[in-house]
Amino acid sequence: MCRCGYRTSTQSRETDALAAIWKLTDPARFTWERQAEWDGVAVGGTTAASLQGIGDFFASPYRIYAPRRINSRLEAAAFAARAINAEDASWEQGLPLTRPERTLIDLCLDSKDPSLIADAYRDARDIGLDYERLGMLVRETSATPKREKALEPLAELMRAIPKGDR
């Protein structure tokens, strides 16, 4: 309580712990510096899907992608070495989240259940999916047979939608 008699506190957000972990990936730089100069570290996968409201995923353990390997003993976070382009991320709630198109790609690469990917795809479609960008990402990402196989659930969903509905 302050001297004026009012309680003083700040409300915590569900993303506070995630923001703290993301900031630890480059503690010497402020968020505004990282926004001005993209470093490639982004929140993605199931965490991004949960925060975007696509699919039925939990936000944690937090999924964070970086262009380099990040070793951590944090049980609340799972890091993966994966290149995320600046155009595939947007700043929301002070965090770089992969856009829905990139999030769908990463759900496939992370071997999530195809039915959950389909749910996320439908939800993303309802909020405005960029089919052209998604198609380009699928083509770019499926450069190897292993990745092509991983992306097959998403490719099937894309083939099922008539071109006029995209």
Protein Blocks (a to p, Z undefined) as FASTA:
>chain_A
ZZkopacdddddfklmmmmmmmmmommbcfklmmmmcghiacehjllmmmnopajddfbd
cddddfbdcddfbfkbccddddddfklpcceehiacddfklmmmmmmmnopafklmmmmm
mmmmmnopafklmmmmmmmmmmpfklmmmmmmmmmmmmmpcfklZZ
